[in-house]
Amino acid sequence: MADHLPKAEWTQRADLARLVEALGADSVRWVGGCVRDTLLGMAPHDIDCATPHRPGTVIDRCRAAGIRTVPTGIDHGTVTAILDQGTVEVTTLRRDVSTDGRRATVAFADDWREDAARRDFTINALYADPVTLEISDYFGGFSDLAARRVRFIGAAEDRIREDYLRILRYFRFQARFGDALDDEAVRACEALAGTLKGLSRERVAMELLAILALPDPLATVELMAKLGVLAVILPEARASEVASLKALIAQEAAQGHAPDEIRRLAALLPAVPSVAETVAARLRLSRAQRARLVCAAGRTPIDAEAPRALAYREGLDGAVDRLLLMARDTASLNGWQVPELPLKGGEIVARGVEKGPEVARILRAVERRWVEEQFPSRERVEALLEEELAAH
């Protein structure tokens, strides 16, 4: 692994060069995930940079260069620059003044090493010169990245006590970038697992779902269960549910489905809708996420019905979730769109049936037979209606 950032496509972007010129090349360093991922040959999701300039100076310099900015986190030194090919977070160098495990009070700094010292893991504290692409590494992150080792900067317990969410971040980064476990980090996460109870549920949910969205988080989830971390953030997940997650991941891979964090969360819960409701509320999930979680928890032997009938009743996503959780084939749903019954109640009234419960009964009867016959054409629906009207 070279001690310079490779000349990846993003490092050659004209809009980034314009930002660097506005701030001054000697006052900008690429930092964090964009450096880490590029060194690993991966395309970075976000571009972040650090600077000794104070936020007001960043805004003024960008304005002078015709670059629009948004003060997304200005109290903590972050200004978002709006560039032609995407946004870039520009953050002033900082040092921690005080921390309580949930939030930090920071002061602006002028020293790159001081800024690096407040970051979580060594592999996230790598800085790259935007012109020479030379790497600045203050805590051995370069060698840790080469060894696929996730290690806290300094003492692991100290870093966690600054922000308890770093426990979950450790497991997420271990799942993505780690091979062998760091013993000190594991001991610290186990010892301080209970501190996660004090965090906002939104922050916990964000990290938990990010872990579950990874290609294969099984080993990480099993380790979280072994260390008592999973019991703190998701006490509903017992050993049998962790085994269900293993089976689901295998089904996703075998049937060509992308990882899905809500489906995997459902695997970690007992198949009880009320439990899913409780977890969705506790984790502050969105309405759509809650609906999927509850739908998956409602899986029963009735799901032995035809996959398309299930999809018509529960929706396509709900059907795929249930089928995979029950290790059933989803092939018949690939590329299929849930149809709409080509019959309205007004048509039944026009055929002489008085408005009221009888119209609804006939409509339901036709719909039931239409689903049982695997959604035949309008012509067949008209024949089914004739049969029901004759019976009426």
RORO-630839 format. One line per 3 residues: number of its first residue (from 1); their letters; for each residue x negated, y negated, z negated of N, C-alpha, C. Coordinates in pm, whole numbers. Atoms other than C-alpha are relative to their C-alpha. Layout:
RORO-630839
NUM) a) X Y Z X Y Z X Y Z | ...
END
This chain:
RORO-630839
1) mad) -85 119 0 0 0 0 -89 -124 0 | 87 117 -14 -158 -330 112 28 -102 -108 | -20 105 99 -207 -628 -118 59 -126 63
4) hlp) -72 106 -69 -26 -844 135 136 53 44 | -132 -37 -50 338 -842 235 -8 28 149 | 0 -25 -145 385 -679 578 77 -111 72
7) kae) -70 103 -78 499 -914 852 133 56 49 | -134 -48 -32 857 -797 838 75 -108 78 | -76 94 -84 1115 -958 1064 44 -123 -78
10) wtq) -52 115 76 1256 -1176 787 -109 -100 -34 | 108 94 35 915 -1325 704 -35 -92 116 | 28 82 -118 903 -1469 1057 117 -91 36
13) rad) -118 79 -32 1241 -1644 1042 -28 -150 2 | 22 143 -15 1241 -2003 1162 71 -80 -109 | -72 76 103 1503 -2112 908 -70 8 -135
16) lar) 77 -11 124 1291 -1980 620 -125 -89 7 | 117 88 -17 987 -2162 760 38 -146 -23 | -49 137 20 1195 -2479 759 19 -29 -149
19) lve) -17 17 144 1283 -2427 391 -135 -14 -69 | 134 7 59 918 -2364 303 -63 -136 27 | 56 131 -34 814 -2682 484 65 -109 -85
22) alg) -70 101 80 1080 -2880 296 -48 -1 -145 | 41 -8 140 964 -2757 -45 -150 -11 -19 | 146 2 9 593 -2744 35 -52 141 -17
25) ads) 45 -139 0 412 -2420 111 -73 38 -128 | 73 -31 123 201 -2446 -203 92 3 -121 | -95 5 111 517 -2475 -415 112 102 16
28) vrw) -102 -102 -24 710 -2169 -292 -64 138 -1 | 40 -140 -8 675 -1795 -346 126 84 18 | -107 -99 -5 905 -1518 -228 -15 89 -122
31) vgg) 10 -74 126 992 -1311 -533 113 103 -11 | -105 -95 35 1183 -1009 -657 27 105 105 | -40 -110 -85 1379 -769 -442 -50 -8 142
34) cvr) 45 10 -139 1275 -908 -105 -145 43 14 | 141 -43 -2 908 -850 -190 -8 150 -24 | 2 -143 35 967 -512 -354 47 86 115
37) dtl) -57 -84 -106 1187 -374 -77 -86 -1 126 | 83 8 -119 962 -498 203 -126 84 -16 | 118 -83 25 659 -331 44 34 149 13
40) lgm) -42 -140 -12 861 -8 44 51 33 140 | -47 -24 -136 953 -48 411 149 -6 15 | -145 12 -3 1315 -129 334 39 -142 37
43) aph) -50 133 -32 1520 -420 466 62 -61 -126 | -55 60 122 1594 -658 177 143 -50 20 | -138 48 -8 1953 -748 99 6 -152 -17
46) did) -1 144 30 1874 -1096 -32 -142 -53 3 | 129 68 3 1593 -1346 -2 4 -100 -115 | 10 93 112 1494 -1526 -322 -140 -60 -4
49) cat) 132 61 18 1215 -1768 -391 -5 -77 -130 | 24 75 122 1065 -1939 -692 -83 -123 33 | 72 125 -23 923 -2289 -719 -18 -75 -131
52) phr) 14 85 118 783 -2522 -984 86 -126 7 | -86 118 -13 1010 -2797 -848 124 14 -87 | -124 1 75 1300 -2892 -1074 118 2 98
55) pgt) -114 -11 -91 1650 -2832 -931 34 -128 76 | -29 126 -67 1707 -3200 -857 -95 -28 114 | 100 20 -106 1385 -3213 -658 27 94 117
58) vid) -34 -96 -106 1483 -2899 -466 114 -55 86 | -115 53 -72 1816 -3056 -373 -41 -119 87 | 41 118 -75 1655 -3384 -268 -87 36 120
61) rcr) 89 -38 -110 1386 -3219 -59 78 72 111 | -81 -69 -100 1637 -2992 113 88 -99 77 | -85 100 -67 1869 -3284 184 -81 -79 102
64) aag) 84 76 -91 1583 -3477 340 -35 79 126 | 31 -86 -114 1515 -3177 566 126 45 73 | -125 -38 -65 1881 -3145 662 52 137 -40
67) irt) -43 -131 48 1933 -2829 457 104 -19 -110 | -107 12 100 2261 -2804 267 -27 93 -118 | 20 -80 120 2248 -2675 -91 128 5 -83
70) vpt) -111 -15 93 2495 -2550 -349 -60 27 -138 | 57 -19 135 2416 -2579 -725 61 120 -71 | -67 -121 48 2519 -2219 -795 -33 34 -146
73) gid) 38 -29 138 2327 -2185 -1122 -96 -105 -50 | 95 109 21 2173 -2523 -1174 -45 -12 -145 | 40 7 142 2175 -2504 -1555 -114 95 -31
76) hgt) 110 -94 17 1940 -2207 -1524 -103 -14 112 | 104 30 -97 1744 -2360 -1240 21 53 140 | -21 -61 -131 1904 -2193 -937 85 -88 92
79) vta) -69 73 -105 2004 -2378 -621 3 91 122 | -11 -84 -119 2133 -2191 -315 -12 -86 124 | 19 70 -127 2003 -2314 20 78 72 110
82) ild) -81 -56 -107 2239 -2261 312 -77 -12 131 | 83 -1 -121 2029 -2159 613 74 63 116 | -65 -49 -121 2110 -2056 968 30 150 -6
85) qgt) -15 -146 1 2063 -1683 902 39 55 -137 | -42 -47 131 2194 -1667 548 -44 -93 -111 | 33 82 115 2156 -1808 201 -129 47 -67
88) vev) 120 -31 78 1842 -1822 -13 15 -65 -137 | -2 58 134 1839 -1867 -390 -138 -53 -34 | 125 66 38 1572 -2114 -495 7 -28 -149
91) ttl) -7 11 145 1498 -2092 -867 -127 -60 -56 | 113 65 66 1274 -2315 -1075 -67 98 -96 | 73 -83 95 1001 -2139 -1274 55 -26 -141
94) rrd) -64 13 131 1133 -2070 -1623 -77 78 -106 | 44 -81 114 1044 -1943 -1967 117 6 -98 | -108 -15 96 1278 -1812 -2234 -31 -79 -126
97) vst) 12 71 127 1335 -2037 -2535 59 85 -111 | -63 -91 96 1575 -1802 -2714 89 97 75 | -88 -102 -58 1772 -1485 -2639 76 67 -113
100) dgr) -77 -72 102 2043 -1293 -2822 53 134 52 | -43 -126 -56 2083 -986 -2603 112 -13 101 | -111 22 -93 2368 -1138 -2404 -27 -117 95
103) rat) 31 117 -82 2245 -1473 -2278 -131 -60 -48 | 129 59 34 1922 -1667 -2272 7 -152 15 | 23 142 -16 1835 -2029 -2328 -139 -16 61
106) vaf) 127 9 -71 1561 -2122 -2083 -47 -145 8 | 60 131 -28 1324 -2411 -2026 -78 14 130 | 74 -4 -125 1166 -2499 -1694 -150 4 -29
109) add) 144 -19 20 800 -2409 -1654 -74 -38 128 | 84 32 -115 511 -2477 -1421 -98 112 33 | 98 -108 -13 320 -2151 -1453 65 124 58
112) wre) -57 -118 -65 386 -1857 -1221 -1 121 -92 | 9 -116 87 269 -1601 -1475 104 -6 -112 | -100 17 104 497 -1743 -1741 139 36 52
115) daa) -127 -37 -62 791 -1706 -1503 9 151 17 | 1 -145 -20 690 -1348 -1423 22 74 -132 | -6 -67 129 666 -1262 -1794 142 16 -52
118) rrd) -137 -9 50 1039 -1320 -1849 87 94 85 | -76 -93 -84 1145 -1076 -1575 6 138 -66 | -24 -128 68 1258 -722 -1655 -106 105 30
121) fti) 90 -109 -36 1045 -473 -1461 -118 -51 81 | 121 43 -71 696 -495 -1319 21 -5 150 | -19 -3 -146 819 -407 -970 88 -114 48
124) nal) -81 116 -36 1053 -709 -980 -75 -131 -23 | 79 120 32 775 -951 -1077 -116 -17 98 | 100 17 -106 584 -951 -749 36 -124 82
127) yad) -20 125 -73 542 -1286 -572 -83 5 129 | 73 0 -128 437 -1341 -210 -9 -142 54 | 22 130 -63 285 -1652 -54 72 -1 135
130) pvt) -77 -1 -124 516 -1754 234 -83 -17 126 | 86 23 -117 224 -1844 463 -99 115 17 | 102 -105 -10 -55 -1595 386 57 139 -27
133) lei) -67 -124 41 187 -1326 253 -81 76 -106 | 78 -62 107 -67 -1254 -23 89 23 -122 | -81 -37 117 86 -1077 -325 -66 -50 -128
136) sdy) 44 34 136 56 -1221 -676 67 98 -95 | -49 -107 87 90 -942 -932 -61 -18 -138 | 51 34 132 60 -1028 -1301 8 115 -100
139) fgg) -23 -104 100 172 -707 -1471 -7 142 56 | 20 -134 -53 73 -412 -1253 118 54 78 | -115 -45 -75 392 -399 -1052 -37 65 132
142) fsd) 46 -54 -128 200 -326 -734 -32 150 -11 | 35 -141 18 56 0 -866 122 81 -45 | -122 -70 42 388 91 -1032 87 31 121
145) laa) -81 -22 -120 564 49 -699 -59 113 83 | 66 -106 -77 308 270 -526 21 137 -65 | -18 -125 74 353 534 -798 147 35 -21
148) rrv) -144 -19 20 735 504 -786 31 10 -150 | -16 2 146 734 411 -1155 74 -128 -39 | -75 115 49 992 182 -1319 -42 -25 -144
151) rfi) 57 30 132 831 12 -1618 36 -141 -40 | -29 133 51 938 -277 -1835 -128 -83 -11 | 113 91 25 711 -580 -1857 -17 -12 -151
154) gaa) 23 5 144 554 -563 -2202 70 115 -70 | -65 -103 80 727 -366 -2478 144 16 44 | -134 -26 -53 1045 -200 -2352 109 -48 -96
157) edr) -103 42 96 1241 -264 -2674 13 -152 -2 | -7 147 0 1150 -634 -2666 78 -50 121 | -70 44 -121 1271 -669 -2307 150 29 -11
160) ire) -141 -35 12 1598 -490 -2389 70 -90 -100 | -63 86 101 1664 -699 -2701 25 -140 55 | -26 129 -64 1642 -1007 -2478 130 3 80
163) dyl) -121 -16 -80 1922 -873 -2257 36 148 0 | -36 -140 16 2098 -549 -2347 39 66 132 | -38 -58 -130 2220 -505 -1990 -118 65 70
166) ril) 119 -59 -61 1863 -415 -1901 -6 151 -19 | -9 -146 13 1941 -65 -2030 59 58 127 | -65 -51 -121 2178 -9 -1740 -81 -34 125
169) ryf) 86 36 -114 1949 -194 -1501 -116 98 12 | 109 -97 -6 1671 47 -1597 46 128 71 | -48 -123 -63 1883 347 -1499 27 -22 148
172) rfq) -26 27 -143 1988 181 -1173 -130 -4 78 | 127 9 -72 1631 100 -1074 -74 132 -2 | 63 -132 4 1510 441 -1188 60 89 108
175) arf) -66 -81 -102 1768 603 -961 -45 -41 140 | 38 48 -133 1659 386 -666 -148 17 29 | 143 11 -29 1284 363 -706 -89 92 -81
178) gda) 85 -75 90 1164 597 -978 -13 147 35 | 20 -144 -6 1017 943 -969 -9 51 -144 | 14 -41 139 875 1038 -1309 56 -109 -92
181) ldd) -56 94 96 1042 879 -1612 -110 -66 -83 | 89 69 91 865 620 -1824 47 30 -143 | -42 -46 133 873 767 -2177 39 -115 -92
184) eav) -30 114 88 866 431 -2353 137 -59 35 | -128 56 -43 1158 302 -2146 116 90 -42 | -106 -94 36 1363 617 -2208 28 -7 -150
187) rac) -19 7 146 1305 600 -2585 72 -129 -39 | -62 129 33 1401 233 -2594 147 -1 40 | -139 -4 -45 1720 288 -2393 86 86 -93
190) eal) -74 -86 92 1824 571 -2623 19 -67 -135 | -7 63 131 1746 378 -2941 96 -118 -3 | -80 123 -3 1933 66 -2831 131 16 77
193) agt) -121 -23 -80 2224 228 -2645 122 -67 -61 | -116 59 65 2473 102 -2903 17 -148 25 | -10 145 -23 2392 -259 -2818 86 -34 121
196) lkg) -82 25 -119 2583 -221 -2491 145 -33 -38 | -136 30 43 2905 -248 -2693 24 -150 -9 | -15 144 16 2838 -619 -2736 6 -78 129
199) lsr) 1 70 -129 2829 -700 -2365 140 -15 56 | -129 15 -68 3115 -827 -2153 25 123 86 | -35 -119 -78 3300 -547 -1981 -27 -19 148
202) erv) 28 26 -141 3256 -717 -1645 -144 31 34 | 140 -26 -27 2878 -699 -1671 -31 150 -2 | 20 -146 8 2888 -335 -1778 58 67 125
205) ame) -62 -60 -118 3128 -249 -1495 -83 -23 124 | 81 32 -117 2908 -423 -1240 -118 96 12 | 117 -89 -3 2604 -215 -1334 41 147 15
208) lla) -44 -139 -10 2794 112 -1379 41 33 142 | -44 -25 -138 2957 83 -1036 -118 -5 96 | 119 5 -86 2622 -13 -882 -78 131 -8
211) ila) 67 -130 15 2471 307 -1022 77 107 76 | -82 -103 -65 2760 520 -896 1 -15 151 | 0 23 -145 2734 362 -549 -128 48 67
214) lpd) 126 -46 -59 2379 490 -500 20 136 69 | -20 -124 -75 2331 784 -262 19 124 -87 | -14 -116 87 2279 1042 -538 -39 -37 -143
217) pla) 30 44 137 2306 910 -894 14 109 -105 | -34 -106 95 2372 1250 -1051 -104 15 -110 | 105 -19 101 2036 1294 -1225 -1 -116 -98
220) tve) -1 117 86 2059 941 -1360 119 3 -95 | -119 -8 86 2415 987 -1489 -18 110 -105 | 26 -108 96 2313 1317 -1650 -95 -48 -109
223) lma) 93 53 100 2023 1139 -1821 70 -99 -92 | -76 94 82 2255 860 -1939 88 74 -100 | -83 -80 90 2484 1126 -2086 -86 63 -110
226) klg) 90 -65 96 2193 1305 -2255 -48 -97 -107 | 55 100 93 2065 984 -2416 108 -72 -79 | -108 66 72 2407 875 -2540 42 -134 57
229) vla) -35 127 -62 2428 575 -2308 138 6 64 | -129 -13 -68 2723 704 -2107 114 2 -101 | -105 -7 102 2920 773 -2425 38 -138 -52
232) vil) -28 135 47 2893 405 -2517 85 -75 101 | -68 81 -101 3011 259 -2187 119 71 63 | -110 -76 -59 3242 541 -2074 24 124 -86
235) pea) -16 -114 91 3339 761 -2370 92 108 54 | -90 -100 -58 3601 937 -2157 -75 106 80 | 76 -92 -84 3325 1107 -1955 -66 109 -84
238) ras) 55 -114 74 3262 1446 -2111 -87 84 94 | 88 -84 -82 3030 1720 -1989 72 55 122 | -76 -56 -112 3305 1866 -1772 20 -103 110
241) eva) -17 105 -100 3356 1530 -1601 -131 -27 74 | 129 15 -68 2983 1496 -1528 -17 112 102 | 4 -111 -97 3008 1838 -1363 91 -29 118
244) slk) -90 38 -110 3302 1704 -1159 -68 -99 94 | 74 95 -83 3080 1420 -1038 -98 75 91 | 93 -79 -80 2823 1674 -921 72 66 117
247) ali) -78 -66 -106 3089 1862 -725 47 -101 104 | -47 102 -94 3225 1541 -573 -112 -48 91 | 113 46 -82 2883 1421 -455 -32 104 107
250) aqe) 25 -107 -97 2833 1758 -288 106 -1 110 | -108 5 -99 3173 1728 -116 -16 -121 93 | 22 119 -82 3101 1374 5 -106 27 105
253) aaq) 110 -28 -93 2775 1489 159 41 103 105 | -37 -109 -92 2920 1806 312 101 -45 103 | -106 42 -91 3216 1626 469 -27 -136 66
256) gha) 39 121 -70 3030 1316 584 64 -128 -49 | -58 121 56 3184 1059 351 -108 -82 -72 | 96 87 66 2983 760 232 24 -1 -150
259) pde) -20 11 145 2923 724 -142 104 -106 -32 | -104 95 40 3214 553 -311 5 -7 -152 | 14 13 145 3179 416 -663 131 20 -75
262) irr) -127 -18 70 3551 412 -751 40 147 -1 | -27 -145 -6 3599 772 -635 -88 74 -100 | 92 -67 93 3294 873 -836 34 -32 -145
265) laa) -47 33 135 3421 685 -1140 119 88 -36 | -115 -88 24 3744 884 -1104 -44 141 -37 | 51 -134 32 3539 1205 -1111 -48 9 -144
268) llp) 51 2 137 3396 1098 -1447 110 -12 -104 | -112 15 92 3742 1064 -1597 90 123 7 | -99 -108 -7 3998 1330 -1692 113 -41 93
271) avp) -107 28 -96 4284 1358 -1441 128 -35 -74 | -114 49 78 4522 1159 -1660 20 -148 35 | -19 139 -44 4671 837 -1515 -10 -103 -112
274) sva) 6 97 109 4706 669 -1855 -144 -29 -41 | 142 22 30 4333 719 -1918 -62 -90 106 | 51 84 -107 4254 569 -1579 45 -144 -17
277) etv) -51 135 26 4475 269 -1663 -81 -68 -109 | 76 56 112 4289 219 -1990 -141 -39 43 | 137 28 -45 3946 240 -1828 -2 -118 97
280) aar) -6 110 -96 4045 8 -1542 19 -134 -71 | -21 123 76 4168 -252 -1792 -126 -37 -78 | 118 28 81 3861 -217 -2012 -115 -53 85
283) lrl) 109 41 -88 3620 -256 -1719 37 -120 88 | -45 117 -76 3824 -544 -1574 -9 25 152 | 3 -31 -143 3856 -371 -1237 105 -82 73
286) sra) -98 72 -81 4037 -543 -954 128 81 12 | -127 -70 -16 4398 -455 -879 -13 118 97 | 17 -108 -98 4297 -251 -574 -82 115 -59
289) qra) 81 -105 63 4029 -64 -771 81 78 -102 | -84 -66 100 4272 8 -1052 99 96 66 | -98 -84 -69 4530 144 -807 -64 129 49
292) rlv) 68 -121 -48 4279 384 -654 -37 93 -114 | 41 -81 115 4154 500 -993 120 75 -57 | -120 -63 54 4505 569 -1118 54 105 98
295) caa) -45 -97 -100 4601 740 -791 -84 128 -8 | 88 -117 8 4298 971 -815 27 80 -127 | -26 -69 127 4380 1049 -1178 132 75 3
298) grt) -129 -67 -9 4728 1160 -1070 -3 128 81 | 10 -122 -81 4596 1456 -872 55 119 -78 | -67 -115 60 4799 1769 -941 5 111 104
301) pid) -12 -107 -100 4865 2107 -772 86 -37 120 | -81 40 -116 5115 1925 -549 -88 -44 116 | 91 43 -105 4809 1804 -359 -37 115 94
304) aea) 19 -110 -94 4813 2144 -192 78 -24 129 | -74 32 -122 5048 1982 61 -97 -42 111 | 84 35 -115 4919 1897 409 -69 -136 -22
307) pra) 73 125 24 4650 1624 402 70 -124 55 | -63 119 -57 4843 1391 633 128 -35 -76 | -117 27 83 5157 1428 425 -42 -69 -129
310) lay) 53 63 120 4951 1342 120 -40 -144 28 | 41 135 -36 4807 1040 299 120 -91 21 | -121 79 -19 5156 924 395 58 -41 -136
313) reg) -57 26 132 5263 948 31 -88 -88 -87 | 91 69 91 4952 811 -142 -89 -105 67 | 91 91 -68 4778 606 125 -125 77 42
316) ldg) 114 -73 -55 4471 707 326 -114 12 -100 | 110 -5 97 4212 612 64 33 92 -116 | -40 -85 112 4408 779 -213 -4 147 37
319) avd) 1 -140 -44 4444 1097 -9 -143 53 11 | 139 -43 -13 4073 1114 75 -61 21 -138 | 52 -15 136 3986 1058 -291 47 131 -61
322) rll) -55 -120 62 4217 1335 -408 -53 127 66 | 47 -119 -70 4113 1582 -140 -145 32 -35 | 140 -24 34 3743 1537 -210 -16 43 -145
325) lma) 8 -38 141 3795 1557 -585 48 143 -23 | -50 -137 11 3980 1886 -529 -70 94 97 | 81 -81 -91 3718 2013 -280 81 54 117
328) rdt) -79 -38 -116 3965 2019 9 -49 -75 123 | 47 54 -127 3898 1945 376 74 -130 36 | -59 129 -39 3954 1586 490 -6 -24 151
331) asl) 25 20 -143 3879 1641 862 122 -51 75 | -120 39 -73 4240 1595 971 35 -147 -20 | -27 142 24 4236 1240 833 -101 -91 70
334) ngw) 103 80 -66 3927 1127 1026 60 -74 120 | -50 82 -110 4032 840 1252 152 -7 9 | -146 -2 -3 4400 896 1169 56 -121 -73
337) qvp) -68 112 64 4627 603 1087 135 45 -50 | -128 -39 58 4922 648 857 113 -67 79 | -107 58 -82 5233 602 1076 114 -56 -85
340) elp) -121 52 65 5552 418 989 120 73 57 | -120 -71 -44 5885 600 1004 74 -85 104 | -66 78 -106 6045 492 1336 152 1 -14
343) lkg) -143 3 25 6387 451 1179 27 -99 -113 | -38 97 101 6555 170 982 141 29 -48 | -132 -21 57 6858 172 757 111 -62 83
346) gei) -102 65 -81 7041 -66 989 50 88 113 | -40 -90 -108 7044 197 1260 101 102 -52 | -93 -96 58 7225 435 1026 135 -67 -23
349) var) -124 75 18 7481 167 938 71 -17 135 | -59 18 -134 7531 105 1312 66 127 50 | -61 -128 -42 7620 473 1346 125 32 -82
352) gve) -127 -17 69 7917 425 1113 -8 37 -146 | 14 -31 143 7774 498 766 8 -130 -78 | -18 121 79 7883 243 507 -128 -33 -78
355) kgp) 119 42 75 7606 38 348 9 49 -144 | 2 -46 138 7500 179 15 -89 122 -17 | 87 -114 32 7344 490 -143 -7 106 108
358) eva) 1 -106 -100 7444 720 140 -99 -30 113 | 98 38 -102 7234 524 390 -141 35 -48 | 132 -30 56 6932 555 162 -24 151 -5
361) ril) 16 -146 8 6997 929 115 -32 59 137 | 23 -52 -135 7014 994 489 -140 -40 47 | 133 47 -41 6703 784 549 -109 85 -65
364) rav) 98 -84 70 6512 982 285 -2 141 56 | -7 -136 -54 6631 1312 428 -71 9 134 | 68 2 -130 6517 1220 779 -151 -16 -20
367) err) 143 22 25 6185 1094 644 -67 126 -52 | 58 -123 55 6125 1414 445 -26 102 110 | 16 -98 -108 6181 1632 750 -104 -47 102
370) wve) 99 59 -93 5973 1397 969 -141 26 -51 | 131 -26 60 5679 1432 728 -31 149 6 | 22 -145 -3 5724 1810 703 -38 49 139
373) eqf) 29 -39 -138 5711 1831 1083 -123 -72 56 | 125 65 -37 5389 1629 1086 20 -118 97 | -18 130 -64 5527 1296 1214 25 9 152
376) psr) -31 -8 -143 5690 1381 1549 46 -135 55 | -32 124 -70 5798 1120 1805 137 -54 -39 | -130 65 22 6091 880 1794 116 88 50
379) erv) -105 -86 -56 6291 1121 2010 41 106 -101 | -30 -103 100 6263 1391 1744 68 -62 -122 | -62 68 113 6353 1141 1471 149 -23 27
382) eal) -141 20 -37 6676 1059 1659 78 131 -11 | -66 -130 13 6755 1431 1672 22 35 -146 | -14 -25 144 6692 1463 1298 112 -84 -59
385) lee) -107 88 49 6921 1167 1237 137 58 40 | -128 -58 -46 7197 1331 1446 39 117 -90 | -28 -116 85 7169 1647 1235 47 -44 -139
388) ela) -38 49 132 7189 1452 909 137 -67 4 | -131 65 -14 7484 1247 1035 111 104 13 | -99 -107 -17 7664 1565 1137 32 63 -135
391) ah) -20 -56 134 7611 1704 787 78 -96 -87 | -71 103 76 7735 1377 641 148 3 36
END
